[in-house]
Amino acid sequence: MNAHTLTAPQSTRRVEARDGNALTGTGRLFRFALRRDRVRIPVWALGIGSMIGYFAAVVPLAYPDQAALQTRAQIMKDPAGALLAGPGYGLDNYTLGTMIANEILGMAAVAAALMSVFLVIRHTRAEEESGRAELVSAGRVGRAAPLTAALATLVTANAAVFAVLAAAMVANGLAVADSLAVAAGVGLVGVAFGAVGAVTAQLTEHARPASGLAGAAVGLAFILRGIGDSQQLGGSTLSWLSPIGWAQQSRAFFDLRWWPLLLCVAFAAALVPVAYFLAGRRDLGAGLIPARPGRANATGFFVHPAGLRLRMERGSIISWCAGLFVFAALTGSLGEAIVASFEAQPELAAVLGMTTTGDVLRGALAAFLKYFAMAVAVYAVISVNRLGKEESEGRTGAVLATKVTRAGWIASVLLVTIPASALLLAVSGLGLGIGALAAVGGESVVGEFTAAGLAFLPLVLCFAGAAVLAYGLHSGTWWVWVLLVASMLIGLYGPALNMPEEVLDAEPFGLVPAVPSVELDPVPLLWMSAAAVVLTAAGTFAFRRRDLEA
């Protein structure tokens, strides 16, 4: 440990000894955090709120009468519907409100949880990793001020989400009390997982593993909720082990009860003191889990930028593989129930945009494979976006000062992103096949779905290429995320909302043939591959013609 790392806590202790207050400077840090996130927080709040607001506005058009709503309610009675959506309250008299509480609340809560994790890590561990926290702590700043300011920003961001959500639902004519309960559930889930992020920020030396640990907690909560809700209508014991499940157990628009939301408050209240305790037991910039020392000399593989990139992303790739495989296997294990439901009520498949012609099992699992491809596309964009962080922290300039060219620098990232994306797609198909084989038996579909996942690779690389173009133009990646999220929302909810055929036909994930339930058509995949090459080449060309970030 170097001298610079040790000086910060000693300076902080002198300030605390003089002022007698570990919270000195919290107000200024809080105002500074709000200024830094003056765009980020409104975008997250409006994005989450607009999702529910749009859903509330369009559902009456897609389901104009009670009979249509009851057809939708039948999906929620199946394990597959409960796994992806919610516990299934109020299905006997399905309304717009109960549909939002059952099907949208969970996804909005996941979005708020991820927002909160990223926000807390950004204002705590990332600040220490960059060295800014050491500069701040050299002034009149108490030991607990940075964490307190981050938590205050967390509460403010989720309050904004609450306000936008509540306003969107009330504006669409939904009951005020139940709308407030849904909005409060989403906001409190965000606060709860923000507290998880505050704890993981104390454990590791770097922001990436801290975000990964907290993100894994979000994924675990979603899986527990999904398994619990699929086991029993209304949820089972596993559902009560998840903060997301607590929000859904408020039974908004059916039999409103507020007390499950208090579990989120208690969960956050229990973790916040733990975060403060852990923060007081470590040096600034250090983590409680010591970093494993590397070798004295790097092997030839790690000397190359691609090898170093693979070493840095190894943990992230393994975590993505594990999460996708587990969730895919759980989804595939519901194959027997899905087949029985679709054979009894073919209209349910149409609502989900699935086909019942031919092998029903293959058709259903092929449609679910599209959802996993959406997750892999998110990984690909995140992986490429790390180019921007490397440049902003000065490491890109140091690398380019060697024999590495600008084109080679971008290629080193893609040499990891492309194989990793292919691996994640194959693992997703493998999980679906294994889950279906274990549940249904009979002819094995493991090999078919493992190969079928790779059909989405050209599309995933299109989004990666768009991220490369955004980096090359130095335009920010917001428009890439807008395209990806819009594609995901249309793919997830377009058939259910009876969107125009022109919109559904243009949705990128719907352009990929649903193999192995249909014959593979290589033409769309070739066009997507060409688009990915063009986007990547354009991004590389733009990067070669601009200056590095100062």
Secondary structure, DSSP 8 states (H G I E B T S, - for coil): --HHHHHHHHHHHHHHHHH--TTTTHHHHHHHHHHHTTTHHHHHHHHHHHHHHHHHHHHHHHS-SHHHHHHHHHHHTSHHHHHHS---TTGGG--HHHHIIIIIHHHHHHHHHHHHHHHHHHHTHHHHHHTHHHHHHTSS--TTHHHHHHHHHHHHHHHHHHHHHHHHHHHTT--HHHHHHHHHHHHHHHHHHHHHHHHHTTT-SSHHHHHHHHHHHHHHHHHHHHHHHHHSTT--GGGGGSHHHHHHTT-TTTS---HHHHHHHHHHHHHHHHHHHHHTTS-TT--SS------SS--HHHHSHHHHHHHHHHHHHHHHHHHHHHHHHHHHHTHHHHHHHHHH-HHHHHHTT---SS-HHHHHHHHHHHHHHHHHHHHHHHHHHHHHHHHHTTHHHHHHTTT--HHHHHHHHHHHHHHHHHHHHHHHHHHHHHHHHHHH-SS--HHHHHHHGGGGHHHHHHHHHHHHHHHHHT--SHHHHHHHHHHHHHHHHTTTTT--HHHHHH-GGGGS--TTTS---HHHHHHHHHHHHHHHHHHHHHHHTS----
